[in-house]
């Protein structure tokens, strides 16, 4: 009876090995007609959602560079030394996350670019992993949120960051629209990480955030009465949304933010330790 156990165990091990190898090859090598490298196998074999442990997504530096160069203007304007730093941080960030893709088509751009939006926001900070949030959920388009019931393009809840892929891409493609759901939700996550949890706190960020509170509170109340067109109605209903939308404007239209609210722009530069209007004269910290 026991003679058959060893062959069965070997067969199971071989099946696991080849299936695992095939998935890893698909992650890094195969491409669909649109030129996106697939994370998943053929559609007939895909179960939804797709779940990927970031520690198993072994992207090369070349893959990172290709994807970022194509889609991420922020990366393209960095000096070579900062591009290297960006990729190193990106690799660590992805390694510590689980990606849940609610679609049968998963592409390497998804974990790379969503993670890149977090690295963009935290690039001047010492602590950039957003360690409290170990799950990133990706929906193809706007999705249903509960408590309260509503349609969302992104939100942060518990230990999870949720983002709609279509709207995420539009946020980086459209240079004239101030909306960027990736930066918006990462801003919420960064705040929650430092003020709502008791772990992985960045003391420098917390201390410098006091200036944003002081200056932002005045502008927040001014915008409630007389808007100049930078902030949406949604942003002036809640100070947390004002913070997240300030981050969107800061990166997408820093010149307008500096023109209308120079003190707020300076406060954000100090909080994030970067200055979009003066790079590379204003270099990021070396860490």
N, C-alpha and C positions, 0 to 999 in steps of 0.2 A: 504493500500500500504506500509506504513512504518513498518508494523508488520514484513515484510520479511527482512528488512535491518539488524536488529540485528542478526538473525541466519546466514545470509550471512557473516557478519563481523566476527562472531565467527568461522565459518567454515574456512575462510581465515587465521585467526590467528592460528588455530589448525594445518592447513596444513603447515604453515611457521614454527611453533614450532617443529613439528615432522621431517620435512625435515632438519632443522637446527641441531637438535639433532643427526640425523643420520650421517650427515657430520662430526660432531665433534667426534662421536664414531669411524668413519672410520679413521680419522686422527690419533687417538691414539691407536687403538686396532687392526684393521684388517691387515692381512699380505698376500702378494702374495706368489707364489711358490718359489721366490728367497729370501724370508725372509725380504723384504723391506715393511715397513708399508705404506699403501697407503694413499695419501692425498685425492684422488678422490673416487667417487662412481663407480659402475660397468660400464664397457666400454660402454654398450648400452645407458647409460644415460649421458655420458660425452660430453660436448661441448668443443672444443678447440679454443682458449687457456684456460687453467685453471687459474683462478685469485684468489689469497688468500691475504686477509688483515692480515698482521703479528700479529696485535693485537688480532686476533681470533684464532691464532695457539697456543693453550695452552699446550705446551709440559711440561712434568714433568722433574724434575732433573734427574730421573732415565733414561728417554728416551734420554735426552741429553747425559748422561754418556755412555749409550750403543752405540749410534751412533758414538760418538767421539772416544770411545775406539776401535771401530772396524776399523775406517777409518782414524783417525787423529793421526799420530805419535807425532806431536808437543804437543798435549794434553796429551798423555800418559806419556811423560817424565816430566810433571810438578809435583811439590809438591802438596799435597792435598789442601793446602791453596790457591795455584794458580789455581788449577782445579776449586775450588769453585768460585774464582774471574772470571775465564774464562766463566763459565756457566752463572753467573750473568750478565756479559757483553753481552754474546750471546743472552740471553733472551731479554734484552733491545734493542739490535740491530734489532732482528727479529720483535719486537713489532712496530718498527717505519718504517717498509718497506712494500711494496706491491710486492708480488711475482707473476709473470706472466709466466706460464709454457706452452710452445708451444708444447705440447704433450698430448695424452690422458692418459698417465700413469704418475702420479705425486706421488712421494714418500717423506716421511718426511725427508729423507737424503738430498733432494735438498735444501730447505731453511736453514736447519741446517748447512750443510757442506759449502755451499756458504757463508753464514754469518760467519762461523768459520774462513774462510780464511781472512776475514776483521779483525776479532778479533785477529788472529795470528799476522798480520802486525802491528796493533795498540796497542798491549797488554801492551807496556810500556808507552803509551801516555795517557795524561789526557782526551783528546777528541777523542773518538773512534767511534762515531755513523755515521760519514760521512753523516751528516744530509741533505746536499744538494741533495743527491741521495736517493730518496724515492721509486724508482722502480728498481727491479732486474728482468730481463728477462732471462729465461732459455730455451735454445734450445737443442733438443736432440743431434744434431751434428753440424758441421760447417754450418754457415748460410750466407745468402746474405746480404752484407752491401751496403748502397747507399752513394753517394757523397764522394768519388768516388765508382762506382760499383765494388765490389770485394767480394771474399769469406773470411769470418772471423771465428775465433774461440772465439773471444771476442773483445769487445770495450766499450768505455765509451762515451756517447753522451747526451747532455742536462742534465736531472736529472735522467738518466737511466744507469745502468750497465748491459751489455749483455754478457752472457757466454754460451759456448757450453758444455753441461753436460758430454758428452763422453770424450772430451779432458780435462775437469776439473778433472775427476776421474783419468785419465791417469797421470796427473801431480803429483798426490799424491801417486799413486801406483808405478810408475817407479822411483826408487831411483837413477838410473844412468843418466837419461835424465835431463838436467838442466831446462827444460821448465816446468812452472806451470802457466797456464792461469789465475787461480784464484788469485794468488798473484800478477801477472802482472797487471791485470785490477784493482785490489784494490789499487795498487801503483799509477796508473794513477788517480784514484778517489781521493786518499789522496792528491796528488799534486794539483789537480784541486780545491779541497775543500779549500786548504790553500792559493793558489796563484791566482786563477781565480775568486773566489766568494768573496763577502764582508761579508759573514755570517759564524758563527761557526768556526772562525779561531783559530788555535792553535799557539799562539805567540812563544812558546818554540820550536815548530817544525820549524817554519819559520826561526827563528834565527839560529838554529843548521844546517839548510839546506844549509846555506852559505858555510860551510866547505865542504859539498859534491860537491857543485858547483865548488869550487876552486880546489879540488883534482880530482874530476871526470872529469873536463874539460881537464886536462892534460892527464889522462889515455884514455879518449875518443879519443883524437887526436893521441895518441900512437897506440891505437888499429886500427885506420884507416890505419896505415902504416904497423904495425907488430902485427898481432894477435897471442895470445898464446893459443887460443882454448877455452877460457871461453865465449866470447861474439860471438853472431851470426852476420852475415852481416847486418841483419835488425837493430840490436841495434846500429851499428856505422853509420847509415844513419841519425839518429835523436837523439838529446840529451835526449829528453823525453823517447824515447824507451831505451836508455842507462840506464836511471834511473830505469825504470820498470824492465829491465832485470837484473840490479844489485841486485834488491830485490829478484828476483828468485834465483840467484846464492848465495846470502847471506844466504838464508834459506835452500836451497837444497844442497849446497856444501860450507859451510862456511870455512872449512879447506883450500880448494883450493884458495878461494878468499883471505884469510889471507896470504897464502903462496906467492901468486903472487903480490897482491896489499894490503899490511898490512895497509897503511894509509887510503885507501878507506874503508877497513873493519872496522877500528876504527871509521871512520866518520859515517858509518851506525849504529854502536853500539850506538854512541852518539845521533844520530838523533832519533832512535827508542827506546832508553833507554832499550835495551836488548842485550845480548851477547850469541848467540847460543853455542859457544865453551866453555863458562865458567859458564853456569847455572848448579846448583843453587848457585854457589859462587857469581855470579853476579845476585842479585835478582831484580825482577821488582819492580817498585815503588808501594806503597801500595794502591794508589787510584784505 
